[in-house]
Amino acid sequence: MPTVCDPNEADPSVEIQWQVAAHESYPSDADIRSWARAALQEGNRDYGVTIRVVDLQEIKASNLQWRGIDKPTNVLSFAADFPAEAQIPYLGDILICPEVLERESAEQNKTLNDHWTHIVIHGLLHLQGFDHENEQEADTMEQREREILATLGVADPYLHDHLR
């Protein structure tokens, strides 16, 4: 089983870009970085990632362009695709839409902070090769999410809902 990065260790290279205005209900950059550290597995601790917090229009346009789905989503992950010989320590980019997270957390009766935590971890796991395209992959990814979230004191997000 992969080891989770100790949240007390040095910060990985996590760049956070806010395309939307920060709001008091949104997590701090420090919180987002802490969740990212928790999701980074052994061997990926020194890899960079960009987390971009975007509005409905950007997430919808990106979802349409890259997945062919014409609606907003909560998170999109774009793994870096460099040639292996380039040896560039960068995992990729994540887009998160807080408006979708707000709606989902209310619909799913979850705290907004817990939902943010889950979605950051979900996006980071995608960048590290986890997926949910079939039931076996989904079970593996969801179990890893549960393990990481439990270390952060966050309840199982799949008790009542699925991201699938």
N, CA and C of each residue as an Amber inpcrd file, in Angstrom:
protein
   492
   0.8490000  -1.1830000   0.0000000   0.0000000   0.0000000   0.0000000
   0.8900000   1.2410000   0.0000000   0.5770000   2.2580000  -0.8200000
   1.3740000   3.4800000  -0.8550000   1.3040000   4.2160000   0.4830000
   2.3620000   4.9110000   0.7840000   2.4300000   5.6770000   2.0170000
   1.9790000   7.1080000   1.7540000   1.2260000   7.6630000   2.6660000
   0.7800000   9.0520000   2.5580000   1.9060000   9.9560000   3.0420000
   2.0980000  11.0730000   2.3720000   3.0890000  12.0660000   2.7750000
   2.6930000  12.6490000   4.1240000   3.6470000  12.7500000   5.0230000
   3.3970000  13.3380000   6.3440000   3.0480000  14.8100000   6.1770000
   1.8590000  15.2460000   6.6200000   1.4510000  16.6440000   6.4660000
   2.3750000  17.6270000   7.1740000   3.2270000  17.1560000   8.0690000
   4.1380000  18.0560000   8.7740000   5.4630000  18.2500000   8.0390000
   5.6690000  17.5020000   6.9650000   6.9050000  17.6450000   6.2050000
   6.8750000  18.9180000   5.3640000   8.0120000  19.2180000   4.7410000
   8.1310000  20.4150000   3.9010000   7.0520000  20.4180000   2.8190000
   6.6200000  21.6230000   2.4850000   5.5530000  21.8250000   1.5090000
   5.9500000  21.3110000   0.1340000   5.0900000  20.5290000  -0.5030000
   5.3620000  20.2250000  -1.9060000   5.1410000  21.4980000  -2.7190000
   5.5370000  21.4700000  -3.9270000   5.3520000  22.6440000  -4.7790000
   3.9030000  22.6790000  -5.2620000   3.0600000  23.3410000  -4.4880000
   1.6430000  23.4540000  -4.8240000   1.3350000  24.9200000  -5.0900000
   1.0870000  25.2180000  -6.3490000   0.7060000  26.5860000  -6.7100000
  -0.8090000  26.6560000  -6.7210000  -1.3470000  27.6650000  -6.0550000
  -2.7950000  27.8430000  -6.0130000  -3.1290000  29.1470000  -6.7080000
  -4.0110000  29.0650000  -7.6900000  -4.4430000  30.2290000  -8.4560000
  -5.9300000  30.4330000  -8.2280000  -6.3000000  31.6270000  -7.8450000
  -7.7040000  31.9500000  -7.5940000  -8.2390000  32.7830000  -8.7540000
  -9.0310000  32.1820000  -9.6240000  -9.6740000  32.8990000 -10.7170000
 -10.9350000  33.5680000 -10.2010000 -11.4450000  33.0640000  -9.0730000
 -12.6270000  33.6330000  -8.4370000 -12.1890000  34.3950000  -7.1930000
 -13.0190000  35.3160000  -6.7530000 -12.7140000  36.0630000  -5.5350000
 -12.7900000  35.1290000  -4.3340000 -11.8130000  35.2460000  -3.4620000
 -11.8180000  34.4370000  -2.2490000 -13.0580000  34.7830000  -1.4230000
 -13.5550000  33.8090000  -0.7190000 -14.7470000  33.9910000   0.1110000
 -14.4420000  33.3790000   1.4690000 -15.0570000  33.9030000   2.5090000
 -14.7730000  33.4090000   3.8590000 -15.1090000  31.9300000   4.0290000
 -16.0060000  31.3830000   3.2050000 -16.3440000  29.9670000   3.3160000
 -15.3610000  29.0660000   2.5610000 -14.4340000  29.6650000   1.7980000
 -13.4580000  28.8930000   1.0420000 -12.2420000  28.6160000   1.9220000
 -11.5610000  27.5250000   1.6650000 -10.3760000  27.2100000   2.4600000
  -9.2230000  28.1580000   2.1500000  -8.2950000  28.2130000   3.0640000
  -7.0900000  29.0110000   2.8520000  -6.1280000  28.2400000   1.9560000
  -5.1570000  28.9500000   1.4020000  -4.1140000  28.2860000   0.6250000
  -3.3940000  27.2540000   1.4850000  -3.1710000  27.5800000   2.7600000
  -2.4870000  26.6480000   3.6720000  -3.2920000  25.3610000   3.8390000
  -4.6250000  25.4790000   3.9620000  -5.4600000  24.2810000   4.0700000
  -5.3520000  23.4340000   2.8050000  -5.4660000  24.0670000   1.6630000
  -5.3850000  23.3360000   0.3910000  -4.0430000  22.6360000   0.2640000
  -2.9660000  23.3220000   0.6210000  -1.6300000  22.7020000   0.5610000
  -1.5310000  21.5230000   1.5270000  -2.1190000  21.6560000   2.6980000
  -2.0990000  20.5720000   3.6760000  -2.8130000  19.3390000   3.1310000
  -3.9680000  19.5370000   2.5090000  -4.7060000  18.4180000   1.9290000
  -3.9220000  17.7970000   0.7740000  -3.2780000  18.6350000  -0.0250000
  -2.4590000  18.1250000  -1.1280000  -1.3230000  17.2620000  -0.5800000
  -0.6580000  17.7270000   0.4830000   0.4250000  16.9480000   1.0900000
  -0.0870000  15.5880000   1.5550000  -1.2750000  15.5800000   2.1350000
  -1.8360000  14.3230000   2.6290000  -2.0900000  13.3350000   1.4930000
  -2.3850000  13.8340000   0.3050000  -2.7000000  12.9700000  -0.8360000
  -1.4740000  12.5200000  -1.6110000  -0.3550000  13.1970000  -1.4260000
   0.8450000  12.8320000  -2.1780000   1.4480000  11.5520000  -1.6310000
   1.6770000  10.6170000  -2.5230000   2.2270000   9.3260000  -2.1510000
   3.7470000   9.3610000  -2.1800000   4.3260000   8.3860000  -1.5140000
   5.7770000   8.1900000  -1.5490000   6.2330000   8.2450000  -3.0030000
   7.2860000   8.9720000  -3.2810000   7.7920000   9.0870000  -4.6370000
   7.2570000  10.2870000  -5.3880000   6.1520000  10.8670000  -4.9210000
   5.5740000  12.0450000  -5.5730000   5.6850000  13.2950000  -4.7140000
   6.3360000  13.1990000  -3.5740000   6.3790000  14.3010000  -2.6210000
   7.0530000  15.5550000  -3.1520000   7.9830000  15.3890000  -4.0540000
   8.7160000  16.5460000  -4.5720000   8.1840000  17.0300000  -5.9120000
   7.0620000  16.4950000  -6.3240000   6.4750000  16.8910000  -7.5980000
   5.5620000  18.0920000  -7.4280000   5.5340000  18.9620000  -8.4200000
   4.6940000  20.1440000  -8.3790000   3.3040000  19.8710000  -8.9130000
   2.3950000  20.7550000  -8.5320000   1.0170000  20.6900000  -8.9970000
   0.4590000  22.1130000  -8.9460000  -0.4460000  22.4290000  -9.8560000
  -1.1590000  23.6970000  -9.8320000  -2.6370000  23.4150000  -9.5880000
  -3.1820000  24.0940000  -8.5950000  -4.6110000  23.9950000  -8.3060000
  -5.2180000  25.3490000  -8.6260000  -6.1180000  25.3620000  -9.5860000
  -6.7490000  26.5990000 -10.0410000  -8.2200000  26.5830000  -9.6290000
  -8.6380000  27.5740000  -8.8670000 -10.0150000  27.6880000  -8.4030000
 -10.7370000  28.5980000  -9.4010000 -11.7560000  28.0290000 -10.0680000
 -12.3580000  28.6930000 -11.2260000 -13.8630000  28.8610000 -11.0700000
 -14.4390000  29.6750000 -11.9560000 -15.8820000  29.8960000 -11.9390000
 -16.5980000  28.8540000 -12.8040000 -17.9260000  28.9400000 -12.7930000
 -18.7490000  27.9870000 -13.5460000 -18.4370000  27.9830000 -15.0430000
 -18.2000000  29.1560000 -15.6010000 -17.9550000  29.2410000 -17.0380000
 -16.6680000  28.5130000 -17.4240000 -15.5960000  28.7000000 -16.6400000
 -14.3280000  28.0560000 -16.9850000 -14.3950000  26.5400000 -16.8080000
 -15.0050000  26.0810000 -15.7260000 -15.0700000  24.6310000 -15.5060000
 -15.9680000  23.9740000 -16.5500000 -17.0580000  24.6520000 -16.9250000
 -17.9570000  24.1030000 -17.9450000 -17.2530000  24.0400000 -19.3000000
 -16.5620000  25.1140000 -19.6760000 -15.8520000  25.1370000 -20.9550000
 -14.7510000  24.0710000 -20.9890000 -14.0360000  23.9000000 -19.8960000
 -12.9680000  22.8920000 -19.8310000 -13.5560000  21.4820000 -19.8710000
 -14.6730000  21.2790000 -19.1800000 -15.3200000  19.9740000 -19.1800000
 -15.7930000  19.6200000 -20.5930000 -16.3240000  20.5940000 -21.3080000
 -16.7600000  20.3690000 -22.6900000 -15.5650000  20.0930000 -23.5970000
 -14.5380000  20.9240000 -23.4790000 -13.3670000  20.7790000 -24.3520000
 -12.6440000  19.4520000 -24.1460000 -12.4460000  19.0510000 -22.9120000
 -11.5900000  17.9020000 -22.6290000 -12.3400000  16.6020000 -22.3870000
 -13.6160000  16.6810000 -22.0190000 -14.3740000  15.4580000 -21.7360000
 -15.6210000  15.3320000 -22.6020000 -15.9500000  16.3880000 -23.3510000
 -17.1300000  16.3430000 -24.2040000 -18.4320000  16.4130000 -23.4380000
 -18.3830000  16.9200000 -22.1960000 -19.5690000  17.0230000 -21.3540000
 -19.8920000  18.4980000 -21.1710000 -21.0760000  18.9100000 -21.6140000
 -21.4440000  20.3310000 -21.6310000 -22.1780000  20.7440000 -20.3510000
 -21.4870000  20.6090000 -19.2220000 -22.0370000  21.0790000 -17.9500000
 -20.8800000  21.2710000 -16.9730000 -21.0910000  22.0830000 -15.9620000
 -20.0410000  22.2800000 -14.9610000 -19.8240000  21.0030000 -14.1460000
 -18.6370000  20.8660000 -13.5980000 -18.3020000  19.7490000 -12.7310000
 -17.5320000  20.2860000 -11.5310000 -17.3080000  19.4600000 -10.5330000
 -16.6350000  19.9380000  -9.3320000 -15.1200000  20.0290000  -9.4940000
 -14.5260000  19.0570000 -10.1820000 -13.0680000  19.0270000 -10.3090000
 -12.6740000  18.3780000 -11.6320000 -11.6180000  18.8940000 -12.2130000
 -10.9850000  18.2900000 -13.3850000  -9.4930000  18.1980000 -13.1000000
  -8.9050000  17.0770000 -13.4670000  -7.4720000  16.8740000 -13.2800000
  -6.8250000  16.6430000 -14.6300000  -5.6890000  17.2870000 -14.8330000
  -4.9500000  17.1790000 -16.0850000  -3.5250000  16.7530000 -15.7530000
  -3.2510000  15.4660000 -15.9160000  -1.9200000  14.9500000 -15.6130000
  -0.9040000  15.5030000 -16.6000000   0.2690000  15.8350000 -16.0840000
   1.3600000  16.3020000 -16.9490000   1.7180000  15.1800000 -17.9160000
   2.0370000  15.5640000 -19.1380000   2.3150000  14.5720000 -20.1770000
   3.6510000  14.8860000 -20.8420000   4.7050000  14.8610000 -20.0310000
   6.0440000  15.1230000 -20.5500000   6.6840000  13.7980000 -20.9630000
   7.5830000  13.8180000 -21.9410000   8.3110000  12.5890000 -22.2690000
   9.0980000  12.1260000 -21.0370000   9.1710000  10.8160000 -20.8300000
   9.8380000  10.2650000 -19.6450000  11.2710000  10.7680000 -19.5160000
  11.9550000  10.9130000 -20.6320000  13.3520000  11.3500000 -20.5780000
  13.5050000  12.8060000 -20.1190000  12.4280000  13.5800000 -20.1670000
  12.4970000  14.9780000 -19.7270000  12.6650000  15.0690000 -18.2120000
  12.1970000  14.1000000 -17.4810000  12.3070000  14.0380000 -16.0220000
  11.9120000  15.3490000 -15.3430000  10.7630000  15.8670000 -15.7210000
  10.2460000  17.1060000 -15.1360000   9.3720000  16.7410000 -13.9410000
   9.7090000  17.2220000 -12.7440000   8.9570000  16.8430000 -11.5420000
   7.6570000  17.6380000 -11.3810000   6.6980000  17.3440000 -12.2360000
   5.4320000  18.0600000 -12.2150000   4.3190000  17.0570000 -12.4580000
   3.3500000  16.9890000 -11.5290000   2.2400000  16.0400000 -11.6670000
   1.1690000  16.5220000 -12.6300000   0.8260000  17.8220000 -12.5750000
  -0.2060000  18.3340000 -13.4640000  -1.0180000  19.4390000 -12.8300000
  -2.1940000  19.6660000 -13.4120000  -3.0630000  20.7740000 -13.0170000
  -4.4260000  20.2440000 -12.5880000  -5.0230000  20.9600000 -11.6350000
  -6.3590000  20.6290000 -11.1560000  -7.2050000  21.8950000 -11.2170000
  -8.4160000  21.7780000 -11.7420000  -9.3910000  22.8610000 -11.7080000
 -10.4700000  22.4780000 -10.7090000 -10.8390000  23.4140000  -9.8330000
 -11.9030000  23.1900000  -8.8590000 -12.8750000  24.3490000  -8.9450000
 -14.1630000  24.0260000  -8.9510000 -15.1940000  25.0550000  -9.0250000
 -15.9410000  25.1420000  -7.6930000 -15.7100000  26.2060000  -6.9070000
 -16.3680000  26.3140000  -5.6000000 -17.8880000  26.4240000  -5.6780000
 -18.4240000  26.9950000  -6.7530000 -19.8850000  27.0890000  -6.8720000
 -20.5180000  25.7000000  -6.9340000 -19.8710000  24.7800000  -7.6450000
 -20.3690000  23.4110000  -7.7160000 -20.1990000  22.7350000  -6.3610000
 -19.0710000  22.9720000  -5.6960000 -18.8540000  22.3660000  -4.3810000
 -19.8950000  22.8430000  -3.3760000 -20.2420000  24.1210000  -3.4260000
 -21.2630000  24.6520000  -2.5160000 -22.6010000  23.9610000  -2.7320000
 -22.9960000  23.8260000  -3.9950000 -24.2700000  23.1760000  -4.3220000
 -24.2480000  21.7140000  -3.8770000 -23.1710000  21.0030000  -4.2110000
 -23.0770000  19.5850000  -3.8610000 -23.0610000  19.3590000  -2.3520000
 -22.3170000  20.1760000  -1.6310000 -22.2390000  19.9640000  -0.1790000
 -23.6160000  20.1560000   0.4600000 -24.3960000  21.1190000  -0.0410000
 -25.7510000  21.3140000   0.4810000 -26.6470000  20.1280000   0.1110000
 -26.5720000  19.6900000  -1.1430000 -27.3950000  18.5610000  -1.5990000
 -27.0470000  17.2660000  -0.8730000 -25.7670000  17.0830000  -0.5570000
 -25.2950000  15.8380000   0.0330000 -25.1740000  15.9130000   1.5540000
 -25.5900000  17.0400000   2.1210000 -25.5510000  17.2260000   3.5690000
 -24.1490000  16.9950000   4.1410000 -23.1560000  17.6000000   3.4740000
 -21.7580000  17.5330000   3.9050000 -21.3140000  18.9410000   4.2280000
 -20.3440000  19.0640000   5.1140000 -19.8120000  20.4040000   5.3370000
 -19.0220000  20.8180000   4.1030000 -19.0200000  22.0960000   3.8180000
 -18.2900000  22.5970000   2.6600000 -16.7970000  22.3090000   2.8070000
 -16.2670000  22.4780000   4.0040000 -14.8420000  22.2190000   4.2310000
 -14.4890000  20.7500000   3.9640000 -15.3350000  19.8280000   4.4320000
 -15.0770000  18.4140000   4.1780000 -15.1420000  18.1020000   2.6860000
 -16.0760000  18.7370000   1.9840000 -16.1960000  18.4870000   0.5500000
 -14.9790000  19.0410000  -0.1940000 -14.5270000  20.2300000   0.1760000
 -13.2970000  20.7830000  -0.4060000 -12.1360000  19.8090000  -0.1840000
 -11.9910000  19.3300000   1.0480000 -10.9050000  18.4100000   1.3790000
 -10.9510000  17.1910000   0.4730000 -12.1380000  16.6070000   0.3540000
 -12.3040000  15.4190000  -0.4790000 -11.9440000  15.7060000  -1.9290000
 -12.4120000  16.8100000  -2.4580000 -12.2040000  17.0940000  -3.8750000
 -10.7380000  17.3810000  -4.1890000 -10.0400000  18.0670000  -3.2860000
  -8.5960000  18.2790000  -3.4920000  -7.8840000  16.9290000  -3.5260000
  -8.1940000  16.0640000  -2.5770000  -7.5680000  14.7400000  -2.5340000
  -7.9440000  13.9250000  -3.7690000  -9.2090000  13.9760000  -4.1570000
  -9.6740000  13.2670000  -5.3520000  -8.8680000  13.7030000  -6.5820000
  -8.7340000  15.0180000  -6.7510000  -7.9750000  15.5290000  -7.8950000
  -6.5170000  15.1070000  -7.8700000  -5.8950000  15.1480000  -6.6970000
  -4.4870000  14.7480000  -6.5680000  -4.3050000  13.2630000  -6.8590000
  -5.2520000  12.4450000  -6.4300000  -5.1390000  11.0120000  -6.7230000
  -5.2290000  10.7520000  -8.2220000  -6.0890000  11.4960000  -8.9190000
  -6.1340000  11.3610000 -10.3780000  -4.7650000  11.6510000 -10.9840000
  -4.1000000  12.6800000 -10.5080000  -2.7840000  13.0260000 -11.0550000
  -1.7380000  11.9530000 -10.7810000  -2.0180000  11.0930000  -9.8080000
  -1.0730000  10.0370000  -9.4510000  -1.4910000   8.6790000 -10.0070000
  -2.4100000   8.7040000 -10.9850000  -2.7560000   7.4850000 -11.6980000
  -4.0110000   6.7720000 -11.2450000  -4.6830000   7.2600000 -10.2160000
  -5.9340000   6.6430000  -9.7850000  -7.0570000   7.1020000 -10.7080000
  -8.0610000   6.2420000 -10.8880000  -9.1940000   6.6090000 -11.7340000
 -10.4280000   5.8550000 -11.2670000 -11.5530000   6.1290000 -11.9110000
 -12.8060000   5.4560000 -11.5750000 -13.6060000   5.1620000 -12.8360000
 -12.8790000   4.6860000 -13.8660000 -13.5240000   4.3670000 -15.1440000
 -14.2710000   3.0450000 -15.1040000 -13.8930000   2.1640000 -14.1830000
 -14.6300000   0.9120000 -14.0130000 -14.7550000   0.6530000 -12.5130000
 -15.5350000  -0.3560000 -12.1550000 -15.8440000  -0.5890000 -10.7440000
 -14.6010000  -0.9210000  -9.9170000 -13.6990000  -1.7120000 -10.4750000
 -12.4920000  -2.0800000  -9.7330000 -11.6200000  -0.8430000  -9.4700000
 -11.4150000  -0.0080000 -10.4950000 -10.6460000   1.2310000 -10.3160000
 -11.3260000   2.1390000  -9.2940000 -12.6390000   2.2580000  -9.4110000
 -13.3860000   3.1240000  -8.4970000 -13.2520000   2.6440000  -7.0530000
 -13.3550000   1.3380000  -6.8440000 -13.2230000   0.7930000  -5.4940000
 -11.8400000   1.0990000  -4.9180000 -10.8070000   0.9310000  -5.7340000
  -9.4380000   1.2000000  -5.2910000  -9.2530000   2.6740000  -4.9600000
  -9.7340000   3.5430000  -5.8450000  -9.5810000   4.9800000  -5.6190000
 -10.3800000   5.4380000  -4.4040000 -11.6080000   4.9800000  -4.2890000
 -12.4500000   5.3870000  -3.1660000 -11.8640000   4.9110000  -1.8360000
 -11.2880000   3.7160000  -1.8130000 -10.6700000   3.2250000  -0.5840000
  -9.4740000   4.0960000  -0.2040000  -8.6940000   4.4770000  -1.1800000
  -7.5380000   5.3480000  -0.9090000  -8.0180000   6.7010000  -0.3880000
  -9.0720000   7.2500000  -0.9830000  -9.6410000   8.5100000  -0.5040000
 -10.1000000   8.3800000   0.9420000 -10.8030000   7.2960000   1.2430000
 -11.2770000   7.0850000   2.6170000 -10.1200000   7.0600000   3.6040000
  -9.0480000   6.3630000   3.2340000  -7.8790000   6.2560000   4.1150000
  -7.2660000   7.6280000   4.3870000  -7.0740000   8.4010000   3.3440000
  -6.4640000   9.7290000   3.4940000  -7.3920000  10.6430000   4.2870000
  -8.6680000  10.6530000   3.9170000  -9.6320000  11.5140000   4.6070000
  -9.7360000  11.1590000   6.0860000  -9.6600000   9.8830000   6.4230000
  -9.7300000   9.4700000   7.8280000  -8.5740000  10.0660000   8.6280000
  -7.3920000  10.1690000   8.0100000  -6.2470000  10.7690000   8.7160000
  -6.4740000  12.2510000   8.9870000  -7.3910000  12.8530000   8.2380000
  -7.7070000  14.2800000   8.3810000  -9.0000000  14.5070000   9.1690000
  -9.5950000  13.4290000   9.6630000 -10.8180000  13.5440000  10.4490000
 -12.0610000  13.8060000   9.6230000 -12.0330000  13.4260000   8.3380000
 -13.1750000  13.6460000   7.4460000 -13.8840000  12.3120000   7.2190000
 -15.1930000  12.3110000   7.3810000 -16.0050000  11.0980000   7.2250000
 -15.9970000  10.5960000   5.7900000 -16.3430000   9.3530000   5.6190000
 -16.4300000   8.7130000   4.3130000 -17.3960000   9.4780000   3.4070000
 -16.8960000  10.0650000   2.3250000 -17.7730000  10.8530000   1.4480000
 -18.6800000   9.9980000   0.5790000 -18.4500000   8.6870000   0.5580000
 -19.2160000   7.8130000  -0.3230000 -20.3520000   7.0890000   0.3790000
 -20.6350000   7.4520000   1.6060000 -21.7350000   6.7930000   2.3040000
 -23.0620000   7.0160000   1.5920000 -23.2440000   8.2060000   0.9930000
 -24.5270000   8.5310000   0.3850000 -24.4340000   8.9730000  -1.0690000
 -23.2060000   9.1780000  -1.5710000 -23.0750000   9.7390000  -2.9140000
 -21.8040000   9.2370000  -3.5570000 -21.7690000   9.2850000  -4.8890000
 -20.5800000   8.8890000  -5.6320000 -20.2000000   9.9670000  -6.6320000
 -18.8860000  10.1000000  -6.8770000 -18.4010000  11.0320000  -7.8920000
 -18.4360000  10.3730000  -9.2780000 -18.7200000   9.1090000  -9.3140000
 -18.6660000   8.3770000 -10.5850000 -19.6130000   8.9670000 -11.5850000
